[in-house]
Amino acid sequence: MLLALPLLIGASVALTFQLNPLDAQPSAAPLAPPDNQPASDQHPSPPNSAAAAAGPVSSASPAALPGSLAGTAVDGRFRLDSAGNLLISEDIRRIFDYFLSTLGEESLARSIQRLQAYIRSQLAQPAEGQALALLAQYLQYKEQLLSLERDLPQLASLDAMRQREQAVQALRAAIFSAEVHQVFFANEEAYNQFTLQRLSIRHDPSLSDTQKAAALDQLRSSLPEQLQELIVPQLQNELRTQTAALQAEGASPAQIQQLRLQLVGAEATARLEALDQRRQQWAQRLDQYRQEKARIESNHGLSQSDKAAAIASLAEERFAPQERLRLAAVEELAAARAQTP
Protein backbone atom coordinates (compact mmCIF):
# COMPACT_ATOMS: atom_id res chain seq x y z
CA MET A 1 0.00 0.00 0.00
CA LEU A 2 1.18 3.46 -0.79
CA LEU A 3 2.74 5.05 2.27
CA ALA A 4 1.10 8.13 3.72
CA LEU A 5 3.13 11.31 3.41
CA PRO A 6 3.59 12.52 7.01
CA LEU A 7 5.54 15.67 6.15
CA LEU A 8 3.69 16.71 3.00
CA ILE A 9 2.02 19.66 4.65
CA GLY A 10 5.03 19.91 7.03
CA ALA A 11 5.16 22.78 9.45
CA SER A 12 1.95 24.27 8.02
CA VAL A 13 -0.37 21.66 9.56
CA ALA A 14 -3.41 23.57 10.68
CA LEU A 15 -3.79 24.73 14.25
CA THR A 16 -7.06 23.32 15.49
CA PHE A 17 -8.89 26.55 16.06
CA GLN A 18 -11.57 28.85 14.74
CA LEU A 19 -10.15 32.32 14.14
CA ASN A 20 -10.94 35.06 16.62
CA PRO A 21 -10.59 38.67 15.53
CA LEU A 22 -7.38 40.46 16.39
CA ASP A 23 -7.71 42.99 19.14
CA ALA A 24 -7.66 46.67 18.35
CA GLN A 25 -4.39 47.67 16.77
CA PRO A 26 -2.88 50.62 14.92
CA SER A 27 -3.57 50.75 11.23
CA ALA A 28 -0.92 48.57 9.63
CA ALA A 29 1.59 49.94 7.20
CA PRO A 30 1.68 48.07 3.90
CA LEU A 31 4.10 45.20 3.63
CA ALA A 32 6.53 46.69 1.15
CA PRO A 33 10.21 46.04 0.63
CA PRO A 34 12.45 48.96 1.51
CA ASP A 35 13.11 51.47 -1.23
CA ASN A 36 16.21 50.81 -3.31
CA GLN A 37 17.08 47.67 -1.37
CA PRO A 38 18.51 44.75 -3.37
CA ALA A 39 16.73 41.43 -3.16
CA SER A 40 19.47 39.97 -0.99
CA ASP A 41 18.58 42.45 1.74
CA GLN A 42 15.15 40.85 2.15
CA HIS A 43 16.77 38.16 4.31
CA PRO A 44 18.48 38.31 7.70
CA SER A 45 21.75 40.21 7.56
CA PRO A 46 24.70 40.17 9.94
CA PRO A 47 24.97 42.76 12.72
CA ASN A 48 26.13 46.28 11.86
CA SER A 49 24.75 45.99 8.34
CA ALA A 50 22.07 48.16 6.75
CA ALA A 51 19.52 45.57 7.78
CA ALA A 52 19.56 45.61 11.57
CA ALA A 53 17.99 43.28 14.08
CA ALA A 54 15.02 44.73 15.88
CA GLY A 55 16.69 44.68 19.27
CA PRO A 56 17.21 42.23 22.10
CA VAL A 57 14.73 39.45 22.68
CA SER A 58 12.71 40.10 25.80
CA SER A 59 10.29 37.95 27.72
CA ALA A 60 6.81 37.90 26.30
CA SER A 61 3.75 39.44 27.87
CA PRO A 62 1.04 39.37 29.03
CA ALA A 63 1.25 37.15 32.12
CA ALA A 64 3.60 34.31 32.78
CA LEU A 65 4.55 32.01 29.95
CA PRO A 66 2.65 28.72 29.70
CA GLY A 67 4.50 25.59 30.73
CA SER A 68 5.57 24.51 27.24
CA LEU A 69 7.47 27.79 26.73
CA ALA A 70 9.04 28.00 30.18
CA GLY A 71 12.81 28.09 29.92
CA THR A 72 12.77 28.58 26.15
CA ALA A 73 13.77 31.51 23.95
CA VAL A 74 11.72 33.06 21.17
CA ASP A 75 12.64 31.28 17.95
CA GLY A 76 13.96 34.05 15.73
CA ARG A 77 14.36 37.83 15.54
CA PHE A 78 12.66 40.56 13.57
CA ARG A 79 14.93 42.42 11.18
CA LEU A 80 14.51 45.89 9.71
CA ASP A 81 15.93 47.92 6.88
CA SER A 82 17.53 51.32 7.45
CA ALA A 83 14.11 53.02 7.14
CA GLY A 84 12.51 50.87 9.85
CA ASN A 85 10.53 48.61 7.51
CA LEU A 86 10.13 44.95 8.41
CA LEU A 87 12.32 42.63 6.34
CA ILE A 88 10.54 39.43 5.37
CA SER A 89 12.40 36.39 6.68
CA GLU A 90 11.73 32.85 7.85
CA ASP A 91 12.30 34.09 11.39
CA ILE A 92 8.93 35.87 11.30
CA ARG A 93 7.06 32.65 10.67
CA ARG A 94 9.06 30.89 13.38
CA ILE A 95 8.19 33.64 15.85
CA PHE A 96 4.49 33.35 14.97
CA ASP A 97 4.55 29.56 15.36
CA TYR A 98 6.47 29.81 18.64
CA PHE A 99 3.68 31.78 20.29
CA LEU A 100 0.79 29.98 18.57
CA SER A 101 2.18 26.61 19.69
CA THR A 102 0.64 27.23 23.12
CA LEU A 103 -2.85 26.45 21.82
CA GLY A 104 -4.31 23.82 24.14
CA GLU A 105 -2.54 25.26 27.17
CA GLU A 106 -4.34 28.57 26.78
CA SER A 107 -7.03 30.01 24.53
CA LEU A 108 -6.34 31.15 20.99
CA ALA A 109 -7.23 34.71 21.97
CA ARG A 110 -4.63 34.62 24.76
CA SER A 111 -1.97 33.23 22.43
CA ILE A 112 -2.69 35.98 19.90
CA GLN A 113 -2.63 38.68 22.58
CA ARG A 114 0.70 37.37 23.82
CA LEU A 115 2.13 37.42 20.29
CA GLN A 116 0.78 40.91 19.58
CA ALA A 117 2.27 42.18 22.83
CA TYR A 118 5.60 40.69 21.89
CA ILE A 119 5.51 42.34 18.46
CA ARG A 120 4.73 45.74 20.02
CA SER A 121 7.51 45.29 22.57
CA GLN A 122 10.05 44.59 19.85
CA LEU A 123 9.06 46.90 17.00
CA ALA A 124 8.23 50.53 16.35
CA GLN A 125 6.28 51.88 13.40
CA PRO A 126 6.24 51.20 10.52
CA ALA A 127 7.57 47.69 11.24
CA GLU A 128 5.08 47.14 14.07
CA GLY A 129 2.09 47.69 11.82
CA GLN A 130 3.62 45.58 9.07
CA ALA A 131 4.22 42.68 11.46
CA LEU A 132 0.67 42.89 12.84
CA ALA A 133 -0.76 42.96 9.32
CA LEU A 134 1.30 39.93 8.40
CA LEU A 135 0.11 38.16 11.55
CA ALA A 136 -3.50 38.80 10.50
CA GLN A 137 -2.74 37.21 7.13
CA TYR A 138 -1.04 34.27 8.80
CA LEU A 139 -4.03 33.63 11.06
CA GLN A 140 -6.35 33.88 8.05
CA TYR A 141 -4.16 31.31 6.30
CA LYS A 142 -4.30 28.96 9.29
CA GLU A 143 -8.09 29.21 9.46
CA GLN A 144 -8.55 28.53 5.75
CA LEU A 145 -6.00 25.72 5.89
CA LEU A 146 -8.15 24.06 8.53
CA SER A 147 -11.13 24.21 6.16
CA LEU A 148 -8.99 22.81 3.36
CA GLU A 149 -7.91 19.92 5.58
CA ARG A 150 -11.57 19.09 6.19
CA ASP A 151 -12.41 19.23 2.49
CA LEU A 152 -9.33 17.25 1.40
CA PRO A 153 -8.71 14.60 4.06
CA GLN A 154 -5.36 12.85 4.00
CA LEU A 155 -5.52 9.79 1.78
CA ALA A 156 -2.82 7.23 1.00
CA SER A 157 -2.97 8.02 -2.70
CA LEU A 158 -0.27 9.80 -4.67
CA ASP A 159 -2.84 11.66 -6.75
CA ALA A 160 -4.63 12.82 -3.60
CA MET A 161 -1.34 14.00 -2.12
CA ARG A 162 -0.57 16.00 -5.25
CA GLN A 163 -4.05 17.53 -5.16
CA ARG A 164 -3.61 18.53 -1.51
CA GLU A 165 -0.21 20.07 -2.12
CA GLN A 166 -1.50 22.07 -5.09
CA ALA A 167 -4.45 23.30 -3.04
CA VAL A 168 -2.20 24.40 -0.16
CA GLN A 169 0.14 26.26 -2.51
CA ALA A 170 -2.82 27.99 -4.18
CA LEU A 171 -4.15 29.04 -0.76
CA ARG A 172 -0.80 30.56 0.19
CA ALA A 173 -0.57 32.40 -3.12
CA ALA A 174 -4.05 33.85 -2.62
CA ILE A 175 -3.33 35.19 0.89
CA PHE A 176 0.33 36.22 0.89
CA SER A 177 2.40 38.40 -1.37
CA ALA A 178 4.78 36.59 -3.70
CA GLU A 179 7.69 37.60 -1.48
CA VAL A 180 6.12 36.30 1.74
CA HIS A 181 4.99 33.10 0.00
CA GLN A 182 8.52 32.48 -1.24
CA VAL A 183 10.34 33.27 1.99
CA PHE A 184 7.91 31.50 4.34
CA PHE A 185 7.24 28.35 2.33
CA ALA A 186 9.80 27.82 -0.47
CA ASN A 187 11.87 25.21 1.36
CA GLU A 188 8.80 23.35 2.57
CA GLU A 189 7.23 23.26 -0.88
CA ALA A 190 10.49 22.13 -2.50
CA TYR A 191 10.78 19.35 0.05
CA ASN A 192 7.19 18.29 -0.58
CA GLN A 193 7.79 18.16 -4.32
CA PHE A 194 10.88 16.02 -3.75
CA THR A 195 8.86 13.69 -1.52
CA LEU A 196 6.10 13.33 -4.11
CA GLN A 197 8.64 12.57 -6.82
CA ARG A 198 10.39 10.08 -4.57
CA LEU A 199 7.12 8.29 -3.82
CA SER A 200 6.29 8.24 -7.52
CA ILE A 201 9.61 6.53 -8.23
CA ARG A 202 9.26 4.06 -5.36
CA HIS A 203 5.83 2.93 -6.48
CA ASP A 204 6.46 2.84 -10.23
CA PRO A 205 5.83 -0.80 -11.22
CA SER A 206 7.73 -0.35 -14.49
CA LEU A 207 11.05 0.19 -12.66
CA SER A 208 13.29 -2.47 -11.15
CA ASP A 209 14.86 -1.95 -7.73
CA THR A 210 18.13 -1.00 -9.40
CA GLN A 211 16.40 1.50 -11.69
CA LYS A 212 14.50 2.99 -8.76
CA ALA A 213 17.73 3.40 -6.80
CA ALA A 214 19.42 5.13 -9.75
CA ALA A 215 16.42 7.43 -10.24
CA LEU A 216 16.43 8.36 -6.55
CA ASP A 217 20.16 9.12 -6.67
CA GLN A 218 19.60 11.38 -9.68
CA LEU A 219 16.63 13.10 -8.04
CA ARG A 220 18.51 13.84 -4.84
CA SER A 221 21.66 15.03 -6.62
CA SER A 222 19.57 17.48 -8.67
CA LEU A 223 18.44 19.32 -5.53
CA PRO A 224 20.09 22.53 -4.31
CA GLU A 225 22.66 21.94 -1.58
CA GLN A 226 20.53 23.72 1.04
CA LEU A 227 17.59 21.44 0.33
CA GLN A 228 19.78 18.34 0.40
CA GLU A 229 20.88 19.32 3.91
CA LEU A 230 17.20 19.57 4.89
CA ILE A 231 16.26 16.25 3.33
CA VAL A 232 19.06 13.99 4.58
CA PRO A 233 18.00 14.00 8.28
CA GLN A 234 14.39 13.30 7.30
CA LEU A 235 15.41 10.35 5.12
CA GLN A 236 17.67 9.00 7.85
CA ASN A 237 14.84 9.15 10.41
CA GLU A 238 12.45 7.44 8.01
CA LEU A 239 15.03 4.78 7.20
CA ARG A 240 15.75 4.08 10.88
CA THR A 241 12.06 3.75 11.68
CA GLN A 242 11.25 1.44 8.79
CA THR A 243 14.43 -0.61 9.22
CA ALA A 244 13.61 -1.21 12.89
CA ALA A 245 10.10 -2.29 11.92
CA LEU A 246 11.43 -4.75 9.33
CA GLN A 247 14.03 -6.14 11.72
CA ALA A 248 11.37 -6.65 14.38
CA GLU A 249 9.50 -8.76 11.82
CA GLY A 250 12.62 -10.83 11.12
CA ALA A 251 13.41 -9.31 7.73
CA SER A 252 16.27 -10.74 5.69
CA PRO A 253 19.34 -8.71 4.65
CA ALA A 254 17.92 -8.62 1.13
CA GLN A 255 14.71 -6.99 2.40
CA ILE A 256 16.71 -4.40 4.34
CA GLN A 257 18.75 -3.69 1.22
CA GLN A 258 15.58 -3.25 -0.85
CA LEU A 259 14.20 -0.76 1.68
CA ARG A 260 17.43 1.21 1.63
CA LEU A 261 17.54 1.28 -2.15
CA GLN A 262 13.98 2.58 -2.31
CA LEU A 263 14.43 5.18 0.41
CA VAL A 264 17.92 6.58 -0.10
CA GLY A 265 19.21 5.22 -3.42
CA ALA A 266 22.14 3.06 -4.47
CA GLU A 267 24.99 5.34 -3.36
CA ALA A 268 23.74 5.74 0.21
CA THR A 269 22.82 2.05 0.38
CA ALA A 270 26.39 1.10 -0.52
CA ARG A 271 27.70 3.34 2.27
CA LEU A 272 25.25 1.85 4.76
CA GLU A 273 26.18 -1.70 3.79
CA ALA A 274 29.87 -0.88 4.20
CA LEU A 275 29.05 0.55 7.63
CA ASP A 276 27.10 -2.60 8.51
CA GLN A 277 30.12 -4.70 7.55
CA ARG A 278 32.49 -2.61 9.67
CA ARG A 279 30.12 -2.84 12.64
CA GLN A 280 29.81 -6.60 12.22
CA GLN A 281 33.58 -7.00 12.03
CA TRP A 282 34.02 -4.85 15.14
CA ALA A 283 31.42 -6.88 17.03
CA GLN A 284 33.20 -10.11 16.09
CA ARG A 285 36.60 -8.76 17.16
CA LEU A 286 35.13 -7.46 20.41
CA ASP A 287 33.51 -10.82 21.14
CA GLN A 288 36.79 -12.65 20.50
CA TYR A 289 38.66 -10.20 22.74
CA ARG A 290 36.16 -10.64 25.55
CA GLN A 291 36.37 -14.42 25.34
CA GLU A 292 40.16 -14.31 25.61
CA LYS A 293 39.95 -11.71 28.39
CA ALA A 294 37.56 -13.97 30.32
CA ARG A 295 40.02 -16.87 30.02
CA ILE A 296 42.80 -14.68 31.43
CA GLU A 297 40.61 -13.49 34.32
CA SER A 298 39.64 -17.08 35.19
CA ASN A 299 43.26 -18.28 35.25
CA HIS A 300 43.92 -18.94 38.95
CA GLY A 301 47.64 -19.31 38.30
CA LEU A 302 48.04 -15.60 37.54
CA SER A 303 48.24 -12.78 40.06
CA GLN A 304 46.04 -9.72 39.66
CA SER A 305 48.97 -7.72 38.29
CA ASP A 306 49.82 -10.50 35.83
CA LYS A 307 46.19 -10.63 34.70
CA ALA A 308 46.11 -6.86 34.17
CA ALA A 309 49.36 -6.99 32.18
CA ALA A 310 48.10 -9.89 30.06
CA ILE A 311 44.81 -8.10 29.31
CA ALA A 312 46.66 -4.90 28.37
CA SER A 313 48.94 -6.91 26.09
CA LEU A 314 45.91 -8.62 24.54
CA ALA A 315 44.29 -5.26 23.77
CA GLU A 316 47.50 -3.99 22.17
CA GLU A 317 47.72 -7.09 19.98
CA ARG A 318 44.09 -7.00 18.83
CA PHE A 319 43.39 -3.26 18.47
CA ALA A 320 45.08 -0.18 17.02
CA PRO A 321 45.66 2.82 19.35
CA GLN A 322 42.48 4.65 18.24
CA GLU A 323 40.50 1.44 18.51
CA ARG A 324 41.73 0.96 22.07
CA LEU A 325 40.14 4.26 23.02
CA ARG A 326 36.85 2.98 21.65
CA LEU A 327 37.43 -0.36 23.42
CA ALA A 328 37.94 1.40 26.74
CA ALA A 329 34.69 3.34 26.30
CA VAL A 330 32.78 0.17 25.42
CA GLU A 331 34.18 -1.65 28.43
CA GLU A 332 33.34 1.22 30.78
CA LEU A 333 29.78 1.30 29.46
CA ALA A 334 29.42 -2.46 29.87
CA ALA A 335 30.72 -2.26 33.45
CA ALA A 336 28.30 0.55 34.28
CA ARG A 337 25.39 -1.44 32.87
CA ALA A 338 26.42 -4.49 34.86
CA GLN A 339 26.25 -2.46 38.08
CA THR A 340 22.82 -1.04 37.27
CA PRO A 341 20.07 -2.95 39.11
Secondary structure by P-SEA (a helix, b strand, c coil): cccccccccccccccccccccccccccccccccccccccccccccccccccccccccccccccccccccccccccbbbbbcccccccccaaaaaaaaaaacccccccaaaaaaaaaaaaaaccccaaaaaaaaaaaaaaaaaaaaaaaaaaccccccaaaaaaaaaaaaaaaaacccaaaaaaacaaaaaaaaaaaaaaaaaacccccaaaaaaaaaaaaaaccaaaaaacaaaaaaaaaaaaaaaaaacccaaaaaaaaaacccaaaaaaaaaaaaaaaaaaaaaaaaaaaaaaaaacccccaaaaaaaaaaaaaacccaaaaaaaaaaaaaaaaaaacc
